[in-house]
Amino acid sequence: MGTDTQNIEPPLVKTKIIATVGPACCDRQALRDLVLAGVDVFRLNFAHGTHEWLDGVLTSIREVEEELDRPIGILGDLAGPKIRLGEISGGQFLCQEGATVVFVRELTSGSQNELTCTYDQLIDDVAPGDRILLADGTVELVVTTEKNDQVICRVVRPGTLRSRQGVNLPGVTLSTPSVTEKDREDLAWGLERRVDFVGLSFVRSSDDIRQLRELIAAHPDDHSPHIVAKIEKGEAIDDLDAIIDITDAVMVARGDLGVEVDLAQVPILQKHIIRMANAHRVPVITATQMLDSMTTSEFPTRAEASDVANATLDGTDAVMLSGETAIGTNPTAAVSMMSRIICEAERTVHGNTPRLFEPDARARALEVTEAVTVGAVAVAEQLSADLLVIPTVSGRTALAVSKERSPVPVLALSDSPTTARRMNLYWGVRSLTSIQADTSPRRLLDEVCHWGRKIGVLQTGERLVLVGSSNWSAAGHDLVMVHSVPPGP
């Protein structure tokens, strides 16, 4: 656990930060700056960038990880069946209210009021009365008639359309699978390079998660990344319980969700999804336009600052930046600002997250470990301990502590780099790739004290609480130790 005192900041912020990599932050120095500003996980958006470009980004991230001696998670985000308009004659088209617009199956349109799209089955899947939303929902059509491989629509919300803009079909059951052929290629790339998380876009039901797990299991590489189910369709809300039961994490993907459902419902749905995920001990990410104005500005709006703070207060495990870091003028400033807002919001957070359900078996540690963990948190809080230390192999014990939402900082040690990176998504947990898991409690404490002094987290006389085991050959934890940091050399 050797480290450089000038490279690592104290683990003050408990809510994790995910940053999307793009042209504005793809070189090694920029990525390093983002980590030092507070990034815990980098998102690779497979909708943009070639595999060759992504290879370079991934190599740089792992180099930064080694230099700073701290785990960095990587989320490979599958594009999913994103539907877009085809090319429009003249590049754009003004849809007047009440006008007729026709979707045709051909690859190119013959006249300006004819539209094509990248989804061949649109004409088969929609029916009279269905809504078609274009350009992030700013233009709305209603299907009136189907005939001769055409769908005739009436414009009910006017606006200007441009080539390649997005198409949403709220309430329409799509024929397309959740994982496209491009997704399969991107998934294979990610598995070969051992990404830590895979984001599944446009999840409609728990079956989509099962299908992705089957694809991962069938891959010759034995790596099994955690799945992040992106909640951005109304059907996913209807099947939310089942989705949360089977996924490893969820994302409140407010961009397409705000198009697929009534925009006024999005804040309430965000709180509902976070509450449900917290109850099941499933990490939850809040995403989309959190500091959007910082894509071009040095400062966010007051509403954006409130948005980040409220997501933190709601209990989200992580918040995500997209364009702010991918194409923004100052990605590091955006991360630093997000970290500051989170830190201020966390000062007001007290007590445990409400629990509506018992966590499923995947999220539970062993029965004795669960009990010892709750006791360790109580001891740490009563003693106002400066650090709660948890050695873990799978990360389940760290997740159990994370969901207690204790004000005491948590340091989770694992001899598995994969586990250490995955714990970067757990609220309040700072992870480290550590010495072997069978190390004695005394040696672990010595290592932690050495690490804490080096980065300025621990001082002589401060208290640590260790969740450990009296028998390191046995599974689980059955021991709680309180330790004072001895004088340094």
C-alpha positions as CSV (number, residue, x, y, z in Angstrom):
1,M,0.0,0.0,0.0
2,G,2.8,2.4,-0.7
3,T,1.8,5.8,-1.9
4,D,2.9,9.3,-2.7
5,T,1.8,12.0,-0.3
6,Q,1.4,14.6,-3.1
7,N,-0.9,12.4,-5.2
8,I,-3.8,11.4,-3.0
9,E,-6.4,13.6,-1.3
10,P,-8.1,12.6,2.0
11,P,-11.3,10.5,1.5
12,L,-13.6,13.3,2.6
13,V,-16.4,13.0,0.0
14,K,-18.6,9.9,0.5
15,T,-20.8,10.2,-2.6
16,K,-18.8,8.9,-5.6
17,I,-18.2,10.8,-8.8
18,I,-18.2,9.2,-12.3
19,A,-16.8,11.2,-15.2
20,T,-17.3,10.4,-18.9
21,V,-14.2,10.3,-21.0
22,G,-14.1,12.3,-24.2
23,P,-11.9,14.5,-26.4
24,A,-11.6,17.0,-23.6
25,C,-10.0,14.6,-21.1
26,C,-8.6,11.6,-22.9
27,D,-4.9,12.1,-22.3
28,R,-3.0,10.8,-19.3
29,Q,-2.4,14.1,-17.6
30,A,-6.1,15.2,-17.9
31,L,-7.2,11.8,-16.5
32,R,-4.8,12.1,-13.6
33,D,-6.1,15.6,-12.8
34,L,-9.6,14.3,-12.8
35,V,-8.8,11.6,-10.3
36,L,-7.0,14.1,-8.0
37,A,-10.1,16.3,-8.3
38,G,-12.4,13.5,-7.1
39,V,-13.2,11.0,-9.9
40,D,-13.7,7.4,-8.6
41,V,-15.0,5.8,-11.9
42,F,-14.5,6.7,-15.5
43,R,-17.2,6.0,-18.0
44,L,-16.4,4.9,-21.5
45,N,-19.3,5.7,-23.8
46,F,-19.4,3.0,-26.5
47,A,-21.7,5.2,-28.6
48,H,-18.7,7.4,-29.4
49,G,-15.1,6.5,-30.1
50,T,-13.4,3.6,-31.8
51,H,-12.0,0.6,-30.0
52,E,-8.5,1.8,-30.9
53,W,-9.2,5.2,-29.3
54,L,-10.7,3.5,-26.2
55,D,-7.7,1.2,-25.9
56,G,-5.5,4.3,-25.5
57,V,-7.8,5.8,-22.9
58,L,-8.0,2.6,-20.9
59,T,-4.2,2.2,-20.9
60,S,-3.8,5.7,-19.6
61,I,-6.3,5.1,-16.8
62,R,-4.5,2.0,-15.7
63,E,-1.2,4.0,-15.8
64,V,-2.7,6.7,-13.6
65,E,-4.1,4.0,-11.3
66,E,-0.6,2.6,-10.8
67,E,1.1,5.9,-10.4
68,L,-1.4,7.1,-7.7
69,D,-1.7,3.7,-6.1
70,R,-5.4,3.9,-5.9
71,P,-8.1,1.8,-7.6
72,I,-10.0,3.4,-10.4
73,G,-13.2,1.9,-11.7
74,I,-14.1,1.7,-15.4
75,L,-17.7,1.6,-16.7
76,G,-18.2,0.5,-20.2
77,D,-21.5,1.9,-21.3
78,L,-23.3,0.0,-24.1
79,A,-25.1,2.2,-26.6
80,G,-28.2,0.0,-26.8
81,P,-30.9,0.3,-29.5
82,K,-30.7,4.1,-29.9
83,I,-33.1,5.1,-32.6
84,R,-32.1,8.1,-34.8
85,L,-33.5,9.9,-37.7
86,G,-31.9,9.3,-41.1
87,E,-30.6,12.1,-43.4
88,I,-33.1,14.9,-44.0
89,S,-33.3,16.6,-47.3
90,G,-31.5,20.0,-46.8
91,G,-30.2,18.9,-43.4
92,Q,-33.2,20.2,-41.5
93,F,-37.0,20.4,-41.7
94,L,-39.5,22.7,-39.8
95,C,-42.5,20.7,-38.6
96,Q,-45.6,23.0,-38.4
97,E,-48.3,22.2,-35.9
98,G,-51.1,20.1,-37.6
99,A,-48.9,19.2,-40.6
100,T,-48.5,15.7,-41.9
101,V,-45.2,13.9,-41.6
102,V,-44.6,10.4,-43.1
103,F,-42.1,7.8,-42.0
104,V,-41.0,5.6,-44.9
105,R,-39.0,2.4,-44.9
106,E,-36.6,3.5,-47.6
107,L,-33.0,4.5,-46.6
108,T,-33.5,8.0,-48.0
109,S,-36.5,10.2,-48.1
110,G,-38.0,11.4,-51.3
111,S,-39.5,14.7,-50.1
112,Q,-39.0,17.0,-47.1
113,N,-42.0,15.8,-45.2
114,E,-40.8,12.2,-45.4
115,L,-38.6,10.9,-42.6
116,T,-36.4,7.8,-42.3
117,C,-34.8,6.3,-39.2
118,T,-32.1,3.8,-38.2
119,Y,-34.7,1.4,-36.8
120,D,-36.2,-0.7,-39.6
121,Q,-39.1,-2.0,-37.4
122,L,-40.5,1.4,-36.4
123,I,-43.2,1.1,-39.1
124,D,-44.1,-2.4,-37.9
125,D,-44.1,-1.6,-34.1
126,V,-46.2,1.6,-34.0
127,A,-49.9,1.8,-34.3
128,P,-52.5,4.6,-34.7
129,G,-52.6,6.7,-31.5
130,D,-48.9,6.1,-30.6
131,R,-46.6,9.0,-29.9
132,I,-43.3,9.6,-31.6
133,L,-41.0,12.0,-30.0
134,L,-38.1,13.6,-31.9
135,A,-35.1,15.8,-31.0
136,D,-35.1,15.0,-27.2
137,G,-38.8,15.3,-27.1
138,T,-39.0,18.9,-28.4
139,V,-41.1,17.7,-31.4
140,E,-44.0,15.4,-31.0
141,L,-45.9,13.4,-33.6
142,V,-49.0,11.2,-33.2
143,V,-49.5,8.2,-35.6
144,T,-52.7,8.5,-37.5
145,T,-52.5,5.8,-40.3
146,E,-50.4,2.9,-41.4
147,K,-50.4,1.9,-45.1
148,N,-48.0,0.6,-47.8
149,D,-44.9,0.5,-45.7
150,Q,-45.5,4.0,-44.4
151,V,-46.6,5.5,-41.1
152,I,-48.5,8.8,-41.4
153,C,-48.3,11.2,-38.5
154,R,-49.7,14.5,-37.4
155,V,-47.5,17.1,-35.7
156,V,-48.9,18.0,-32.3
157,R,-45.8,19.8,-31.0
158,P,-44.0,21.8,-33.7
159,G,-40.2,22.4,-34.1
160,T,-37.2,22.0,-36.3
161,L,-35.8,18.6,-37.0
162,R,-32.2,17.9,-38.1
163,S,-30.6,14.8,-39.5
164,R,-29.5,12.1,-37.0
165,Q,-31.5,13.4,-34.1
166,G,-32.9,11.0,-31.6
167,V,-36.3,9.2,-31.8
168,N,-38.2,8.0,-28.8
169,L,-41.3,5.8,-28.8
170,P,-42.8,6.0,-25.3
171,G,-45.2,3.1,-24.5
172,V,-44.4,1.3,-27.7
173,T,-43.2,-2.3,-27.4
174,L,-40.1,-2.6,-29.6
175,S,-39.1,-5.7,-31.5
176,T,-35.4,-4.9,-31.2
177,P,-33.3,-6.8,-28.6
178,S,-31.8,-4.8,-25.7
179,V,-28.3,-5.8,-26.9
180,T,-27.5,-4.9,-30.5
181,E,-24.8,-6.4,-32.7
182,K,-22.7,-3.4,-32.0
183,D,-23.3,-3.9,-28.3
184,R,-22.0,-7.5,-28.6
185,E,-18.8,-6.3,-30.2
186,D,-18.3,-3.6,-27.6
187,L,-19.1,-6.1,-24.8
188,A,-16.5,-8.5,-26.1
189,W,-13.9,-5.7,-26.2
190,G,-14.8,-4.7,-22.6
191,L,-14.6,-8.2,-21.3
192,E,-11.2,-8.8,-22.9
193,R,-10.0,-5.6,-21.2
194,R,-11.6,-6.4,-17.9
195,V,-13.8,-3.4,-17.4
196,D,-15.3,-3.2,-14.0
197,F,-18.9,-2.3,-14.9
198,V,-21.1,-2.7,-18.0
199,G,-23.9,-0.2,-18.5
200,L,-27.0,-1.7,-20.2
201,S,-29.0,1.0,-22.0
202,F,-32.8,1.2,-22.5
203,V,-33.6,-1.6,-20.0
204,R,-37.2,-2.6,-20.3
205,S,-37.5,-5.6,-17.9
206,S,-35.4,-7.9,-15.8
207,D,-35.2,-10.3,-18.8
208,D,-32.8,-7.8,-20.4
209,I,-30.4,-8.2,-17.5
210,R,-30.6,-12.0,-17.6
211,Q,-29.8,-11.9,-21.3
212,L,-26.7,-9.7,-20.7
213,R,-25.6,-12.1,-17.9
214,E,-25.9,-15.0,-20.4
215,L,-23.8,-13.2,-22.9
216,I,-21.1,-12.4,-20.3
217,A,-21.1,-16.0,-19.1
218,A,-20.8,-17.3,-22.7
219,H,-17.7,-15.2,-23.4
220,P,-14.4,-17.2,-23.2
221,D,-12.9,-14.6,-20.8
222,D,-13.8,-15.6,-17.2
223,H,-14.2,-11.9,-16.2
224,S,-17.7,-11.0,-14.9
225,P,-18.2,-7.2,-14.6
226,H,-21.0,-5.8,-12.5
227,I,-24.0,-4.8,-14.5
228,V,-25.5,-1.3,-14.3
229,A,-29.1,-1.2,-15.4
230,K,-29.9,2.2,-16.9
231,I,-33.5,3.2,-16.0
232,E,-34.6,5.4,-18.9
233,K,-37.9,3.8,-20.1
234,G,-41.4,3.7,-18.6
235,E,-41.4,-0.1,-18.9
236,A,-38.4,-0.3,-16.6
237,I,-40.2,1.7,-13.9
238,D,-43.1,-0.8,-14.2
239,D,-40.6,-3.7,-13.6
240,L,-38.3,-1.9,-11.2
241,D,-38.5,-4.4,-8.3
242,A,-37.5,-7.3,-10.5
243,I,-34.7,-5.3,-12.2
244,I,-33.2,-4.2,-8.9
245,D,-33.4,-7.8,-7.7
246,I,-31.2,-9.1,-10.5
247,T,-28.9,-6.2,-11.4
248,D,-25.7,-5.1,-9.6
249,A,-26.3,-1.4,-9.8
250,V,-28.9,1.0,-11.3
251,M,-28.6,4.4,-13.0
252,V,-31.2,7.1,-13.0
253,A,-30.6,8.1,-16.7
254,R,-32.7,11.2,-16.6
255,G,-32.0,12.2,-20.3
256,D,-34.1,9.6,-22.1
257,L,-36.3,9.0,-19.0
258,G,-37.4,12.6,-19.2
259,V,-38.5,12.0,-22.8
260,E,-40.1,8.6,-22.3
261,V,-42.2,9.8,-19.3
262,D,-43.8,13.1,-18.3
263,L,-40.9,15.4,-17.5
264,A,-42.8,16.5,-14.3
265,Q,-42.5,13.0,-13.0
266,V,-38.7,12.7,-13.3
267,P,-37.8,14.3,-9.9
268,I,-40.3,12.0,-8.1
269,L,-39.1,8.9,-10.1
270,Q,-35.5,9.8,-9.2
271,K,-36.3,9.7,-5.5
272,H,-38.3,6.5,-5.9
273,I,-35.5,4.7,-7.8
274,I,-32.9,5.8,-5.2
275,R,-35.0,4.8,-2.3
276,M,-35.7,1.4,-3.8
277,A,-32.0,0.8,-4.6
278,N,-31.0,1.9,-1.1
279,A,-33.5,-0.5,0.4
280,H,-32.1,-3.4,-1.6
281,R,-28.4,-2.4,-1.0
282,V,-27.9,-1.9,-4.8
283,P,-25.6,1.0,-5.6
284,V,-27.4,3.8,-7.5
285,I,-26.1,6.4,-9.9
286,T,-27.8,9.7,-10.7
287,A,-26.9,11.0,-14.2
288,T,-27.6,13.5,-17.0
289,Q,-27.1,17.3,-17.0
290,M,-26.1,17.6,-13.4
291,L,-23.7,20.5,-14.1
292,D,-24.6,20.9,-17.8
293,S,-23.8,24.6,-18.0
294,M,-20.2,23.8,-17.0
295,T,-19.7,22.3,-20.4
296,T,-19.1,25.8,-21.6
297,S,-19.0,27.9,-18.3
298,E,-16.7,28.0,-15.4
299,F,-19.6,27.9,-12.9
300,P,-22.8,26.0,-12.7
301,T,-26.3,27.5,-12.3
302,R,-27.8,27.7,-8.8
303,A,-30.4,25.2,-9.9
304,E,-27.6,22.7,-11.0
305,A,-25.9,23.1,-7.6
306,S,-29.2,22.3,-5.9
307,D,-29.7,19.3,-8.2
308,V,-26.4,17.8,-7.2
309,A,-27.0,18.5,-3.5
310,N,-30.5,17.1,-3.6
311,A,-29.3,13.8,-5.3
312,T,-26.8,13.5,-2.5
313,L,-29.4,14.1,0.2
314,D,-31.7,11.6,-1.6
315,G,-29.1,8.9,-0.9
316,T,-27.6,8.3,-4.3
317,D,-24.3,6.4,-4.2
318,A,-22.8,8.2,-7.1
319,V,-23.4,11.2,-9.4
320,M,-22.2,11.2,-13.0
321,L,-20.9,13.9,-15.4
322,S,-21.3,13.4,-19.2
323,G,-20.7,16.3,-21.6
324,E,-19.2,18.4,-18.7
325,T,-16.1,16.2,-18.8
326,A,-16.2,14.6,-22.2
327,I,-16.4,17.8,-24.3
328,G,-16.3,20.5,-21.6
329,T,-14.0,23.5,-21.6
330,N,-12.7,22.7,-18.1
331,P,-13.4,19.1,-17.0
332,T,-11.3,19.4,-13.8
333,A,-13.3,22.4,-12.7
334,A,-16.6,20.5,-13.2
335,V,-15.4,17.6,-11.0
336,S,-14.0,20.0,-8.4
337,M,-17.2,21.9,-8.2
338,M,-19.3,18.7,-8.0
339,S,-17.0,17.5,-5.2
340,R,-17.5,20.8,-3.3
341,I,-21.3,20.7,-3.6
342,I,-21.4,17.0,-2.4
343,C,-19.1,17.8,0.5
344,E,-21.4,20.6,1.7
345,A,-24.5,18.5,1.3
346,E,-23.0,15.5,3.2
347,R,-22.5,17.7,6.2
348,T,-26.3,17.7,6.8
349,V,-26.7,13.9,6.3
350,H,-27.4,12.1,9.6
351,G,-28.7,8.6,10.4
352,N,-29.3,5.5,8.4
353,T,-31.0,5.2,5.0
354,P,-34.6,4.0,5.5
355,R,-35.1,0.3,4.6
356,L,-38.2,-0.9,3.0
357,F,-37.1,-4.5,2.2
358,E,-34.6,-7.0,3.3
359,P,-31.6,-7.1,0.9
360,D,-31.4,-10.0,-1.4
361,A,-28.9,-12.8,-0.8
362,R,-26.4,-11.4,-3.3
363,A,-26.1,-8.2,-1.3
364,R,-25.9,-9.8,2.1
365,A,-22.7,-10.8,3.9
366,L,-22.7,-13.9,6.2
367,E,-25.1,-13.7,9.1
368,V,-22.3,-13.3,11.7
369,T,-20.6,-10.7,9.6
370,E,-23.8,-8.7,9.2
371,A,-24.2,-8.6,13.0
372,V,-20.6,-7.7,13.6
373,T,-20.7,-5.0,11.0
374,V,-23.7,-3.3,12.6
375,G,-21.9,-3.5,15.9
376,A,-18.7,-2.1,14.5
377,V,-20.5,0.9,13.0
378,A,-22.1,1.6,16.4
379,V,-18.8,1.3,18.2
380,A,-17.1,3.6,15.6
381,E,-19.8,6.3,15.9
382,Q,-19.9,6.1,19.7
383,L,-16.1,6.5,19.9
384,S,-16.1,9.2,17.2
385,A,-13.5,7.0,15.4
386,D,-11.5,8.5,12.6
387,L,-11.7,5.4,10.4
388,L,-13.5,2.1,10.1
389,V,-11.3,-0.5,8.5
390,I,-12.7,-3.5,6.6
391,P,-10.7,-6.3,4.9
392,T,-12.9,-7.9,2.3
393,V,-12.6,-10.4,-0.5
394,S,-15.9,-10.0,-2.4
395,G,-16.8,-6.5,-1.2
396,R,-20.1,-7.6,0.4
397,T,-19.0,-6.5,3.9
398,A,-18.1,-3.1,2.6
399,L,-21.4,-2.8,0.9
400,A,-23.2,-3.7,4.1
401,V,-21.3,-0.9,5.9
402,S,-21.9,1.5,3.1
403,K,-25.7,1.1,3.4
404,E,-25.5,2.0,7.1
405,R,-24.7,5.6,5.9
406,S,-22.3,6.1,8.8
407,P,-20.5,9.5,9.2
408,V,-17.3,7.5,10.0
409,P,-15.1,7.2,6.9
410,V,-14.6,3.6,5.7
411,L,-11.4,2.1,4.3
412,A,-12.0,-1.2,2.6
413,L,-8.9,-3.4,1.9
414,S,-8.9,-6.2,-0.7
415,D,-6.2,-8.3,-2.2
416,S,-8.3,-8.4,-5.4
417,P,-7.9,-5.4,-7.7
418,T,-11.2,-6.2,-9.3
419,T,-13.0,-6.0,-5.9
420,A,-11.2,-2.8,-5.0
421,R,-12.3,-1.1,-8.2
422,R,-15.9,-2.2,-7.8
423,M,-16.0,-0.7,-4.3
424,N,-15.4,2.7,-5.9
425,L,-19.1,2.8,-6.5
426,Y,-20.0,2.2,-2.8
427,W,-21.1,5.3,-0.8
428,G,-18.6,6.3,1.9
429,V,-16.1,3.6,1.1
430,R,-12.5,4.4,0.2
431,S,-10.9,1.2,-1.3
432,L,-7.3,0.1,-1.5
433,T,-5.6,-2.9,-3.1
434,S,-4.0,-4.4,0.0
435,I,-1.8,-7.1,1.3
436,Q,-3.1,-10.7,1.4
437,A,-6.5,-11.3,3.1
438,D,-5.0,-13.8,5.5
439,T,-2.8,-11.2,7.1
440,S,-3.3,-10.8,10.9
441,P,-5.4,-8.0,12.3
442,R,-2.3,-6.5,13.9
443,R,-0.4,-6.3,10.6
444,L,-3.4,-4.9,8.9
445,L,-3.6,-2.1,11.4
446,D,0.1,-1.3,11.1
447,E,-0.3,-1.1,7.3
448,V,-3.4,1.2,7.6
449,C,-1.6,3.5,10.1
450,H,1.4,3.7,7.8
451,W,-0.9,4.6,4.8
452,G,-3.0,7.1,6.8
453,R,0.1,9.0,8.1
454,K,1.5,9.2,4.6
455,I,-1.5,10.9,3.1
456,G,-2.4,13.0,6.1
457,V,-5.6,11.1,7.0
458,L,-4.5,9.8,10.4
459,Q,-2.6,11.4,13.3
460,T,-1.1,10.0,16.4
461,G,-3.7,9.1,19.0
462,E,-6.6,8.9,16.6
463,R,-8.9,5.9,16.8
464,L,-9.5,3.1,14.2
465,V,-12.1,0.4,14.4
466,L,-11.3,-2.8,12.5
467,V,-13.8,-5.4,11.4
468,G,-11.7,-8.6,11.3
469,S,-11.6,-12.3,12.0
470,S,-10.3,-14.4,14.8
471,N,-9.7,-17.2,12.3
472,W,-8.3,-16.0,9.0
473,S,-8.8,-19.4,7.4
474,A,-12.6,-19.2,8.0
475,A,-15.1,-17.2,5.9
476,G,-16.6,-14.1,7.3
477,H,-15.8,-11.6,10.1
478,D,-16.4,-12.2,13.8
479,L,-14.1,-9.6,15.4
480,V,-14.1,-5.9,16.2
481,M,-10.9,-4.2,17.3
482,V,-10.4,-0.6,18.5
483,H,-6.9,0.7,17.9
484,S,-5.2,4.1,18.6
485,V,-2.7,5.3,16.0
486,P,0.8,5.0,17.6
487,P,3.5,7.7,17.2
488,G,5.1,7.6,13.8
489,P,8.7,7.0,13.1
